[in-house]
């Protein structure tokens, strides 16, 4: 472990998502979960009632709708942070 690592994420505290982009949060959160789950499955992980790294079991290898709200919030926060970063960097997001 590198003790000198000092994360410096882009400060997006001044960015508020426009109302029309808030619709995307749940769609992106669902996709974030599916992307994560597909990666784990590709690495040989399967569902298990508890997290078990030795046997590659994970309780969150379920459909997004079956996740505990705390896990959905993690995916939502990732989605919001990504969209805010895109806007902070000067890009726009619009529905075609």
N, C-alpha and C positions, 0 to 999 in steps of 0.2 A: 504494500500500500504506500502511496506517495503522499506523505504528510504535507508537502508543499503545494498540493493542488488547491487552487482557490477559484471555484466557479464564478464566472462573471456573466450571468444571463443578461440579455438586453432588458433594460428597465422599461416596462410597459405600463407602469402605474398611471400614466397620464392618458392612456388609451381606453376608451369605452367603446365596446362593440355597438354599432348601430343596431337598432331593433331588428331590421331585416336579416342581419347576420346571426342573430341569436337562434334563429330557426336551424341553422347549420350545426349548432353545438351537439345536439343529440345524434344527428346523422354521423358526424365525424367521430363522436365518442364511440358509437357502435363500431365504426370501422377501425378505430384505434384498438379496440378490444379484439376484433376479428384478426387484425394483423398480428397482434401479440400472440393470440392463441394459435394461429397457423404456424408461426415461428416455433413455438414450443412443441407443437405436434410434430413438425418437421425434425426437431431435435430428439424425438422419441418420448416426449412427455405424454402422459395420459391423465384422465381425471382420477382424483383420489379425495377422500373426505378431509384429509389434512395435507399440508405441504410436506413433501418428503423428497428432498433433493437426491438422496441416495437411490431411490427407486423411481425417480422422475414422475411423481404424482403431484397434481396441483388441483385444489378445490375450485379454482376459477376457470377451469377448462369446461365452461358451460356456455350456453347462449347468453348474449348480452342481457336479455330480459330476465334471466334467472340469477344474475349477479346480485350480491348485496348492494344496497344503496351506496355504501362507502366505496366500493370498487367502481361503481358507475361514476361517482364523483371524481375519482382519480382520472378516469378516462375523459370526463367532461373538462376537468381542469387542464389536461394536456391539450385538448382541442381549443379551448379558450386561449391558452398561452400561445399556441401556434398561430391562431388568427390574429391576436394582438401583435405578435412579432411581425407578421406579414405587413400589417398596417403601419406599424412603427417604422419599418424599413422603406416606407413610401409606396408600397404596392397597394392595389385595390382588389377587392373581392366583389364580384357581381354575378348575378344569375343571368345566364344567357337565355 
